[in-house]
Each structure stands twice: as C-alpha cells, then as structure tokens.
Amino acid sequence: MKKGIHPEDYRLVAFRDMSNGHTFFTKSTVNTKETEVIDGVEYPLFKIEISNTSHPFYTGKVKLVDTAGRVDKFMSRYGKHMDKRKK
C-alpha cells in the first residue's frame, strides 16, 4: 500500500438505519453534522437508508423501500403511456 494517501482521523461513528432504527458503530472518517448521545457518550451520527438489518438480501423478506418517491415519479411520467397500451 502507498504511504501517506490514507486518512488518519478515524473515529467511532454511529450509523443509523432510517428504515428500522437500528444503530451500529464503526470507525469512519465520514463528515457528519449531527451527534447522538448513546450510553452517556456523544458520537457523530450518520443516517443511512438501508443496512444489513433491513436489506432484503440479508433479511430474506421482500420489501419495497421508496423513500424518494421514485415509483410515484415513474408513474407520473410514464403512466399515460402505459394506459394507452392497455386500450
């Protein structure tokens, strides 16, 4: 490995899965604006949309996660074309 190209400011960061509320800790250099007090210790908090506790591959459950309204956006764009095909 090359020397001097890796960051050195690793710290414990709390990552929270927003779909199910699961929180886990790992060392990271990610920039965060929020903090969370857990067990009396303040940690930087990074929110994620999906993790191994909510991803269908790991859980074995099929679940539609539509946090950004992607399905609605698709239907508003192409719904008219799909209606024409049915006629």
C-alpha positions in Angstrom: 0.0 0.0 0.0 1.1 3.5 -0.7 2.2 5.6 2.3 0.5 8.9 3.0 -2.7 8.5 1.0 -5.0 7.1 3.7 -6.8 9.4 6.2 -5.6 9.2 9.8 -8.6 10.8 11.6 -10.7 7.7 12.1 -13.2 7.9 15.0 -16.1 5.9 16.2 -19.3 6.9 14.3 -22.8 5.8 15.0 -24.7 4.8 11.8 -28.5 4.7 12.0 -30.6 2.7 9.5 -33.6 5.1 9.0 -35.9 2.3 7.8 -35.9 0.3 11.0 -34.0 2.4 13.6 -31.0 0.0 14.0 -27.8 1.8 15.1 -24.3 0.3 14.8 -20.8 1.7 15.4 -17.7 1.5 13.3 -14.6 3.6 12.8 -15.0 6.1 10.0 -13.8 9.4 8.6 -17.3 10.4 7.3 -18.2 14.1 7.9 -21.4 14.4 10.0 -23.4 17.4 11.2 -25.5 15.5 13.8 -24.5 13.9 17.1 -26.2 11.3 19.2 -25.7 10.5 22.9 -25.7 6.8 23.4 -25.0 5.3 26.9 -23.8 8.7 28.1 -21.2 9.1 25.3 -21.7 11.5 22.4 -21.0 10.1 19.0 -21.2 11.6 15.5 -24.3 10.3 13.8 -24.6 9.4 10.1 -28.1 8.4 8.8 -28.3 5.7 6.1 -31.4 4.5 4.2 -30.6 0.7 4.2 -28.3 -1.6 6.0 -27.8 -5.3 6.5 -30.7 -5.4 9.0 -33.2 -4.0 6.5 -31.9 -5.1 3.1 -34.0 -7.9 1.6 -30.9 -10.0 0.6 -29.9 -10.3 4.3 -33.4 -10.5 5.9 -35.0 -12.8 3.3 -38.0 -10.6 3.2 -39.0 -8.7 0.0 -40.0 -5.2 0.9 -40.4 -2.1 -1.3 -38.3 0.8 0.1 -39.4 4.0 -1.7 -38.0 6.9 0.4 -37.6 9.3 -2.5 -41.0 8.7 -4.3 -39.3 7.0 -7.2 -42.4 4.9 -8.0 -44.7 7.9 -8.0 -42.3 9.9 -10.2 -42.1 7.0 -12.7 -45.9 6.6 -12.8 -46.4 10.4 -13.3 -44.0 10.3 -16.2 -44.9 7.1 -17.9 -48.4 6.3 -16.5 -50.1 7.9 -19.5 -48.1 5.7 -21.9 -49.0 2.6 -20.0 -52.7 3.5 -20.1 -52.5 3.8 -23.9 -51.0 0.4 -24.2 -53.9 -1.2 -22.3 -56.5 0.1 -24.7 
